[in-house]
Amino acid sequence: MKSFEWVQPETVADAVAALGQPGAMPLAGGVDLLDRMKERLESPSRLVSLRRLPGLDAIQVDASGARIGANVTLARLAADPALRRAHPILAEAAGHAATPQLRAMATLGGNLAQRPRCWYYRSEAFACRKKGGVACFALDGDSSLHAIFGNKVCAATHPSTVATALVALGARVQIAGKRAREVELASFFVAPEADVSREVDLQPGELITGVAVPAAPPGLRAAYTKQVAKQSFDWPLVDVAVALVMDGRTCRQATIVLGAVAPTPRRATEAERALAGAAVDVIAAGRAARAAIAGATPLPGNDHKVPILEVVVARTILAAVAGSQP
Ligand SMILES: Cc1cc2nc3c(=O)[nH]c(=O)nc-3n(C[C@H](O)[C@H](O)[C@H](O)COP(=O)(O)OP(=O)(O)OC[C@H]3O[C@@H](n4cnc5c(N)ncnc54)[C@H](O)[C@@H]3O)c2cc1C
C-alpha cells in the first residue's frame, strides 16, 4: 500500500480545508475505503479522518423530523429508540446491513458514499469503465448480482440498502464544502450515463455532514424488505422500501423504491401511479408489482432477479398496509 498522510481535524471547516488537497479522501468507519486501498483500487495521498468532528454523531428527532449526523453508525441507526419509533423502516434497513461488527464501525455518511461491490470493479485485473476503461465486463460476464435496469453503460448496482429506505422517506443530504448545501437524497446519486466514474454528487473537498428525514405524514404506512440468498451478512438480491399515505384502505400517495436492481436507488414511478387512489389489496399490490418490473432489461445472467423483485414489491406493499414487516 502506498504511504499516505493522516490528518485528524477537529472542526468541519478544518476537514473541508484538509480535503482541498488533490489526492485527499475522507475516512469514516473505513469498512469500504480501507478495503479499496488494500485492493489497490485507491491510493490517496492523504486520509482525512472524520471521527472527531463535533456534532456529526448526533441523532435529533422532533415534531419536524429527524436529523442524523454523518458519523452515526449503522448499529445506532438500527437501535436508537426515537428513530425506531419515528422511522422504523430506516432502523430495519440499517439493522439488516452487513454484520454486527461491521455495523458497529460503518457510518451513515460512509454508507451513502461507499463504492459499488461489482466484482469486476473490485478486481484490479479488470479495467472497467468506472476505472477509466472502455468496457463493462458484467455485460458479457458473471452478472448474477448486477443491475436489471439502467445497465447499458455500467451494470454495477447501488450498494447502500440504507439509501433505499431513506429515499422512500424523502430524506435530504447535508453537505459541507466551500459552500454548505442540502440536496434531496434521490438526486444525490449519479447514474452512469451522467458520469460513470462516480456514484454520488460530491465535489472534491465536500463531505456529507448529515441526513434530514421529514416527519412522517399522517396516515403513513411503510415497510422495508431486504431479500438475500442466505440468512446473514449478505448483500441483497433486491431490496424494496414502500411508503404509503393511507386514508382508510385507500392509498392517497405511494413511494416505492427499488434497491440492488440499478446503479442508483430506483423510484418505481409506474407502480406508485398504479397504487395512488386505489384500495390496496392483493390485486392492487400485484398490479403495482407488475408495473415495477416493466421495462427491466435483465442481462443473460440475472433474469432471475425480475420475478424475485416482482414478488418482493407485492409483499412489501401488503406488509406496509398491514403495518407489519414481511
Ligand atoms: C460483508 C459486507 C456486507 C455488507 N452489507 C451491506 C448491506 O447489506 N447494506 C449496505 O448498505 N452496506 C453493506 N455493506 C457496506 C458497508 O455498510 C459500508 O462499507 C459502510 O457503511 C461504509 O461506511 P464507513 O463509515 O466504513 O465508510 P468508509 O469506508 O470510511 O468510507 C466509504 C467511502 O465514503 C467516503 N466517505 C466516508 N464518510 C464520508 C462523508 N461523511 N462524506 C463524504 N464521503 C465520505 C470515503 O472517502 C469512502 O470513499 C457491507 C459490507 C460488507 C463488508
The ligand as an SDF file (V2000), in Angstrom:
LIG
                    3D

 53 58  0  0  0  0  0  0  0  0999 V2000
  -19.7120   -8.3100    4.1690 C   0  0  0  0  0  0  0  0  0  0  0  0
  -20.3150   -6.9480    3.9780 C   0  0  0  0  0  0  0  0  0  0  0  0
  -21.6810   -6.8440    3.8350 C   0  0  0  0  0  0  0  0  0  0  0  0
  -22.2670   -5.5850    3.6700 C   0  0  0  0  0  0  0  0  0  0  0  0
  -23.6310   -5.4900    3.5220 N   0  0  0  0  0  0  0  0  0  0  0  0
  -24.2000   -4.2800    3.3440 C   0  0  0  0  0  0  0  0  0  0  0  0
  -25.6030   -4.1320    3.1760 C   0  0  0  0  0  0  0  0  0  0  0  0
  -26.3610   -5.0960    3.1940 O   0  0  0  0  0  0  0  0  0  0  0  0
  -26.1050   -2.8870    3.0020 N   0  0  0  0  0  0  0  0  0  0  0  0
  -25.3140   -1.7780    2.9790 C   0  0  0  0  0  0  0  0  0  0  0  0
  -25.8320   -0.6800    2.8310 O   0  0  0  0  0  0  0  0  0  0  0  0
  -23.9780   -1.8890    3.1170 N   0  0  0  0  0  0  0  0  0  0  0  0
  -23.4240   -3.0890    3.3000 C   0  0  0  0  0  0  0  0  0  0  0  0
  -22.0540   -3.1910    3.4470 N   0  0  0  0  0  0  0  0  0  0  0  0
  -21.2400   -1.9910    3.2460 C   0  0  0  0  0  0  0  0  0  0  0  0
  -20.9680   -1.2250    4.4940 C   0  0  0  0  0  0  0  0  0  0  0  0
  -22.1870   -0.9110    5.1300 O   0  0  0  0  0  0  0  0  0  0  0  0
  -20.2470    0.0490    4.0450 C   0  0  0  0  0  0  0  0  0  0  0  0
  -18.9860   -0.2970    3.5400 O   0  0  0  0  0  0  0  0  0  0  0  0
  -20.1060    1.0220    5.1880 C   0  0  0  0  0  0  0  0  0  0  0  0
  -21.3730    1.5220    5.5410 O   0  0  0  0  0  0  0  0  0  0  0  0
  -19.1990    2.1890    4.8080 C   0  0  0  0  0  0  0  0  0  0  0  0
  -19.1850    3.0980    5.8890 O   0  0  0  0  0  0  0  0  0  0  0  0
  -17.8050    3.5670    6.5250 P   0  0  0  0  0  0  0  0  0  0  0  0
  -18.1350    4.5770    7.5580 O   0  0  0  0  0  0  0  0  0  0  0  0
  -16.9860    2.4100    6.9470 O   0  0  0  0  0  0  0  0  0  0  0  0
  -17.1780    4.2780    5.2470 O   0  0  0  0  0  0  0  0  0  0  0  0
  -15.6440    4.4430    4.8110 P   0  0  0  0  0  0  0  0  0  0  0  0
  -15.1040    3.1310    4.3630 O   0  0  0  0  0  0  0  0  0  0  0  0
  -14.8800    5.2090    5.8030 O   0  0  0  0  0  0  0  0  0  0  0  0
  -15.8830    5.3820    3.5360 O   0  0  0  0  0  0  0  0  0  0  0  0
  -16.5760    4.9150    2.3950 C   0  0  0  0  0  0  0  0  0  0  0  0
  -16.4590    5.9570    1.2900 C   0  0  0  0  0  0  0  0  0  0  0  0
  -17.1960    7.1120    1.6290 O   0  0  0  0  0  0  0  0  0  0  0  0
  -16.3430    8.2590    1.7730 C   0  0  0  0  0  0  0  0  0  0  0  0
  -16.8530    8.9320    2.9530 N   0  0  0  0  0  0  0  0  0  0  0  0
  -16.9290    8.4590    4.2180 C   0  0  0  0  0  0  0  0  0  0  0  0
  -17.5630    9.3180    5.0070 N   0  0  0  0  0  0  0  0  0  0  0  0
  -17.9010   10.3680    4.2350 C   0  0  0  0  0  0  0  0  0  0  0  0
  -18.5880   11.5980    4.4710 C   0  0  0  0  0  0  0  0  0  0  0  0
  -19.0970   11.9300    5.6640 N   0  0  0  0  0  0  0  0  0  0  0  0
  -18.7450   12.4640    3.4350 N   0  0  0  0  0  0  0  0  0  0  0  0
  -18.2750   12.1320    2.2090 C   0  0  0  0  0  0  0  0  0  0  0  0
  -17.6250   10.9870    1.9100 N   0  0  0  0  0  0  0  0  0  0  0  0
  -17.4560   10.1260    2.9230 C   0  0  0  0  0  0  0  0  0  0  0  0
  -14.9350    7.7200    1.8900 C   0  0  0  0  0  0  0  0  0  0  0  0
  -13.9830    8.6180    1.3510 O   0  0  0  0  0  0  0  0  0  0  0  0
  -15.0320    6.4500    1.0640 C   0  0  0  0  0  0  0  0  0  0  0  0
  -14.8560    6.7210   -0.3060 O   0  0  0  0  0  0  0  0  0  0  0  0
  -21.4450   -4.4270    3.6350 C   0  0  0  0  0  0  0  0  0  0  0  0
  -20.0630   -4.5390    3.7770 C   0  0  0  0  0  0  0  0  0  0  0  0
  -19.5010   -5.7870    3.9390 C   0  0  0  0  0  0  0  0  0  0  0  0
  -18.0030   -5.8680    4.0740 C   0  0  0  0  0  0  0  0  0  0  0  0
  1  2  1  0
  2  3  1  0
  2 52  2  0
  3  4  2  0
  4  5  1  0
  4 50  1  0
  5  6  2  0
  6  7  1  0
  6 13  1  0
  7  8  2  0
  7  9  1  0
  9 10  1  0
 10 11  2  0
 10 12  1  0
 12 13  2  0
 13 14  1  0
 14 15  1  0
 14 50  1  0
 15 16  1  0
 16 17  1  0
 16 18  1  0
 18 19  1  0
 18 20  1  0
 20 21  1  0
 20 22  1  0
 22 23  1  0
 23 24  1  0
 24 25  2  0
 24 26  1  0
 24 27  1  0
 27 28  1  0
 28 29  2  0
 28 30  1  0
 28 31  1  0
 31 32  1  0
 32 33  1  0
 33 34  1  0
 33 48  1  0
 34 35  1  0
 35 36  1  0
 35 46  1  0
 36 37  1  0
 36 45  1  0
 37 38  2  0
 38 39  1  0
 39 40  1  0
 39 45  2  0
 40 41  1  0
 40 42  2  0
 42 43  1  0
 43 44  2  0
 44 45  1  0
 46 47  1  0
 46 48  1  0
 48 49  1  0
 50 51  2  0
 51 52  1  0
 52 53  1  0
M  END
$$$$
